[in-house]
Amino acid sequence: MQSHIQIILVGITHPGNIGAAARAMKTMGLSQLRLVQPKYFPSAEATARASGADDLLINAQVFDNFEDSLQDCHLILGVSARQRTIAWPVLTPRAAAEKALALPGKVAVVFGREQSGLTNQELDHCHYLVQIPTHPTFRSLNVASAVQILAYELHSQSEALKATDDEHYLIKNNPSLPQPASALAMAQFYEHLEQTLIDIAFLDPQNPRQLMRHLHRLFNRVQLTDSEINILRGILTAAQRLTDN
């Protein structure tokens, strides 16, 4: 049930954390690991820390940039402890697991760098921010420990779903129902949207402020389907034609 879950580690500098994350994943039935610009990989230290989960390291996909690691994913959950100036929809790990398991398409659960986590630009691609409740005076959590917590919630929710015949759950997981567009389709839409806003003089590329970030929040919250994106891009194209006349 969890084969569609992609654990993505971004910019990890300590190979031991990659190995420990792989171990945490395998203990909870997760197998799909993606790495974005790891500083040291492959690594003997990563293999040692994996403690038998080295098959996940062997099969891990490595990407040169963050956007490429997301292209085939339909729901993106960014795990971060830092508060942001622009509000993201926030989920607990349990709520994030419920959303991830309710979608038949690929789901990315993204973890950032050991020291700084995910950047705002990376979070622009995320539908939700996942925050792990910690003691308010000490929020520092090792990235592999964070992976273990999310992996546990995914496994726990998956086991609970196996034991239920809840009709509503079965309806939600019907693959024939529309699912959110892929990250690649959304990236193409945002590029088209930004260029159209420039063409109609609504967006000043020399002084963009936070406009596109707010629009990312808006459309990520809605979770557009492919057909909805096609409609919106048709409207954008029509608007661009008017500026050419």
C-alpha positions, 0 to 999 in steps of 0.5 A, spaced: 500 500 500 505 504 501 509 503 494 507 510 491 510 513 497 517 517 495 521 519 501 525 525 498 532 527 502 534 534 499 541 536 500 544 531 506 551 533 508 552 527 512 552 520 509 550 517 516 543 520 516 542 517 509 543 510 511 539 511 518 533 514 514 533 508 509 533 503 515 527 507 518 524 506 512 525 499 511 522 498 518 516 501 516 515 498 509 517 504 505 522 502 499 522 508 495 528 513 496 530 519 492 536 523 494 537 531 491 544 533 491 547 529 497 554 531 499 557 524 499 553 518 496 554 512 495 558 512 501 560 506 506 558 510 512 551 510 509 551 503 508 553 501 515 548 506 518 543 502 513 544 496 517 541 491 512 537 496 508 542 497 503 538 495 498 534 501 499 541 505 498 542 501 491 536 502 488 535 510 490 534 515 485 539 521 485 537 528 482 541 534 480 535 538 482 529 538 486 524 540 481 526 533 477 525 529 483 518 531 484 516 531 476 511 524 477 508 526 484 501 528 485 502 530 492 508 533 495 508 534 503 514 538 505 517 536 512 519 542 516 520 545 523 521 552 521 515 557 521 515 561 515 513 569 513 507 566 508 503 561 511 503 554 508 497 549 510 500 545 516 499 538 517 501 533 523 504 527 521 498 523 522 494 527 518 499 527 513 499 520 512 492 519 512 492 524 506 498 520 503 495 514 503 488 516 500 491 518 494 493 513 488 498 517 485 505 518 487 506 522 493 513 525 495 514 526 503 520 531 503 525 532 508 531 538 508 538 539 510 540 538 517 542 545 518 537 549 514 531 544 512 527 546 506 528 553 503 522 557 501 523 556 494 522 548 495 516 549 499 513 553 493 512 546 490 509 543 496 501 542 497 502 542 505 507 543 510 508 537 515 510 539 522 512 534 528 510 536 535 516 537 539 518 541 546 517 548 544 524 550 547 528 545 543 525 543 536 532 540 533 530 533 530 535 529 526 533 528 519 533 520 520 529 521 526 524 525 522 523 520 517 522 515 522 516 518 525 513 520 518 514 512 516 511 510 523 505 514 521 504 511 514 505 504 516 500 505 522 495 508 518 496 503 512 495 497 517 489 501 520 486 501 513 487 494 511 483 492 517 477 496 515 472 496 510 470 503 510 466 504 504 468 512 504 475 510 504 474 505 498 471 511 494 477 516 496 482 511 493 478 509 487 484 510 481 478 512 476 477 518 480 480 525 478 487 526 482 491 532 483 496 534 477 503 532 477 508 536 479 511 537 472 504 539 470 504 544 475 511 547 474 509 548 467 502 551 469 506 556 473 511 558 468 505 559 463 502 563 469 508 568 470 509 569 463 502 571 462 502 576 468 508 579 465 505 580 458 498 583 461 503 588 465 500 585 472 507 582 474 513 587 474 519 582 473 523 587 476 519 588 482 515 581 483 515 581 490 511 575 493 506 575 488 508 568 485 509 565 492 502 567 494 499 564 487 503 558 488 499 557 495 493 558 492 493 553 487 497 548 491 491 549 496 486 547 491 490 541 488 488 542 480 487 536 476 489 535 469 483 538 466 482 544 470 490 546 468 488 545 461 482 550 462 486 555 466 492 554 460 487 555 455 485 562 458 492 564 459 493 563 452 487 567 450 489 573 454 496 572 451 493 573 444 489 579 446 496 582 448 499 581 441 493 585 437 
